Amino acid sequence: VQQDDKSAMLIVEDEGIGMSKETLDRIFTPFFTTKPPGEGTGLGMSISMTIVEEHNGKINITSEEGKGMRAAVLLPQA
């Protein structure tokens, strides 16, 4: 977590398999999932984006196949 007088940023990173550009481009689309039928609704990232935006924040996801991903959530200070 990083913060200053105006905002706070939560950063989550991993060194997993990463995502393709095609997946990354659709990550916030409601009901989009890479999981098999019956194993996920595809709503998690869409709902997360809605909640963050309702609090005047932003989410930025970066990823590269084979190199993991980075999610940064920026929220204004209350």
C-alpha positions in Angstrom: 0.0 0.0 0.0 1.2 3.5 -0.9 -0.4 6.7 0.1 -0.1 10.4 0.0 -2.4 13.3 1.1 -4.8 12.7 -1.8 -4.9 9.0 -2.5 -4.0 5.5 -1.5 -2.8 2.8 -3.9 -3.0 -1.0 -3.3 -0.7 -3.0 -5.5 -0.9 -6.8 -5.9 1.7 -8.6 -8.0 2.5 -12.2 -8.8 4.9 -14.1 -10.9 2.4 -16.6 -12.3 1.6 -17.5 -15.9 0.2 -14.0 -16.7 -2.5 -13.3 -19.2 -2.7 -12.9 -23.0 -3.5 -9.5 -24.4 -6.9 -10.9 -25.5 -7.7 -11.9 -22.0 -6.4 -8.7 -20.5 -8.6 -6.7 -23.0 -11.7 -8.4 -21.7 -10.9 -8.8 -18.0 -13.6 -6.3 -16.9 -16.3 -7.6 -19.2 -19.2 -9.0 -17.2 -19.5 -12.8 -17.5 -16.1 -13.1 -19.2 -14.2 -16.1 -17.8 -11.4 -18.3 -18.9 -12.7 -21.1 -16.7 -14.7 -24.2 -17.9 -18.5 -24.0 -17.7 -19.7 -24.3 -14.1 -16.4 -23.1 -12.6 -16.8 -19.3 -12.3 -19.3 -16.6 -13.2 -17.0 -14.1 -14.8 -18.3 -11.4 -12.5 -15.4 -10.8 -10.0 -13.4 -8.3 -11.9 -16.5 -6.5 -13.4 -17.9 -6.1 -9.9 -14.5 -4.9 -8.5 -14.3 -2.3 -11.2 -17.8 -1.0 -10.4 -17.1 -0.8 -6.7 -13.8 1.1 -7.3 -15.4 3.5 -9.8 -18.3 4.2 -7.4 -15.6 5.4 -5.0 -14.0 7.6 -7.6 -11.1 5.2 -8.0 -9.3 3.4 -10.8 -8.0 -0.1 -11.4 -5.1 -0.8 -13.7 -4.1 -4.3 -14.6 -0.9 -5.1 -16.5 0.2 -8.6 -17.5 2.4 -10.5 -19.9 2.2 -14.2 -20.6 4.8 -16.1 -18.7 5.7 -13.1 -16.6 2.8 -12.7 -14.1 0.5 -9.7 -13.5 0.2 -6.5 -11.6 -3.1 -5.0 -10.3 -3.1 -1.4 -8.9 -6.2 0.0 -7.2 -6.1 3.8 -6.7 -8.6 5.4 -4.3 -8.9 9.0 -3.2 -8.4 9.6 0.5 -11.7 10.2 2.4 
